[in-house]
Amino acid sequence: MVVSTRRLAIAAAGCVLGHACCVAAAVPRLPYNYDPSDRLHYCQWFSVQAAWGAQARFKGAPATFRYVDRDRLHDWFMADSAPADAVYLLDELGPGDRPLYEEVALVGWRRMDAWLQASPDMQAPDWVLLPVPFYYLCREDKKEPAAGDRSQPGED
């Protein structure tokens, strides 16, 4: 039983990683006041935020956003129990930060939507590994997108 569960988890991760290559990249602009030379930390932040949006989509959430306090969001995140009626973000985000967080979560939501359309019977991915394809999506983006720039990597 343990071996088959492990194989299932590896297969699910492979499915997610394999489909990551099939969907066009769309890495949002850098956060405000962000040091462009610190790509590692940006891609870590990006991958977790995008995975949160992807997980919400997998669980059936529409592409809408709701804001909740830090403690509630933390509890939902740690227990994997966020409601499936929206993508939830921190209510303490200011009006300048909300659009960026929504944009990144929407990248994940759209990516998962494409994966589910390609594989409607897709098993739940390993949520711990879900940020991985988003990290590589971010890291492999060769240019720094400007605010509002939706062009794809390599279209220079």
N, C-alpha and C positions, 0 to 999 in steps of 0.2 A: 504494500500500500504506500509506503514512504517513497519507494523508487518511482512508482507511477505518478505520485503527486509531484515529485521533483521533475520528472520528465514533462509533465503537463505545464509546470511553471516555466521551464526552459522553452518549451514549444510556444507558450503564450508570449514570452519575451521576444523570441525569434520572430513571431508574427508581427508584433508591434514594431520591432526594429526593421524588419523587412519592408513593411508598408511605409515606414518613415521615408524611405528613399523614393517612393512612388508619388508623393504629393509635393507640389511646388513649395519652395521655401518662402517664408514671409516673416523675417525677423523684424520686429518693430524698432523704432528709434531708441536711442540710449536714454536712460532716465535723466532727468534734469540734474544739473550740477554733478555730472558723472565724469570721472577721469577715463577718457577713451583708451588709455594704455592698460587699464585694469580689466581686460576682457574676460579673464578667468572668473572673477567674482560676478561680473555682469551675467555671464553665461550660466553660472550656478543659480543666480537669482531667477533669470529668465526660465530655466528648465523647470524649476519647482513651480513657478507661477503658471506656466503653460500646462504642466502636468495636472495641476489643480483644476484647470478648465477642462482638460481632457477627461479627467475622472468624473466631473460633474456631467459631461455629455454622455459618458458611458452609462451612467446611472439614470439617464433620461431627462436631465435638466435642459430647459430651453436656453437659448442664448440671451438670457436676461440676467441682470445683476441685482443683488440685494446686499445690504451692508449690515453687519452685526458687530458686537463688541469683541474685543480681543480674546477674552476668556471663553466665550461661546465658540468662536472660530477655532481656537486652540483645541478645545474638547472635541469638536467635530472632526478636526484633522487627525488628532491622535487616536480616536476611536473609529475612524473611517465611517462616520455616521451623519454626514451632512445631508440635509433634506434634498430631494431631487427636484425641487421646484424652481431653482435658480443657481447661478454661480455666485457663491458667497465670498465677499471681501470684507476687509476691515473698515468699520465705520469711521475710524480715526484718520483715514486717508483724506487729505485736503482736496479741494476742487482742482488743484494743479496736478495732483498725483493720480487721481481716480482714472482719468482717461488712459494713462499708460498701463496701469494694472489691468484695466478692462481689456485693453488691446492685446496684451500678452496672454491673458486667460482665454481670450477669444481665438488666438492662434491655436492653443491647445484644443479648444472646443471644436474648431473647424477641422483640425487634423483628425481627431477621434471620429468626427462625423464621417469623414472620408474613409477612414479605416472600417467603420461599421457598415458603410455602404458597400465596400469591397468584400467584406466578410461579415454578413449579417449574423452568423452564428458564433462570432468571436467570443472566446472565453474571457472572463475577467483577467486583465493583465496583472502582473505582480506590481502593485502600486509603488513599491519601493524602487523598482526598476523603471517605472514609467518616465521619470525625468531624463533618462539616458538619451533617447532619440532627440529630445528637444535641446539637450546640451550640445549634441553634435550638430544639429541644425544651426544653432547659434554660433558655435565655434568655427564651422566651415563657411560661414558668411564672410566673404573676403573684404567687403567694403562696409563702412559704417553708414547705415541708412540715415538719411536726414529726416527731420520731422515731416511726416506725411508721405515720405517716399515709399512706394509699394513695389518698386522694381525688384526683380529676382536677382540673386547672386550670379555673377558672370555676365550680366547684360550691360557691360561697360562699353 
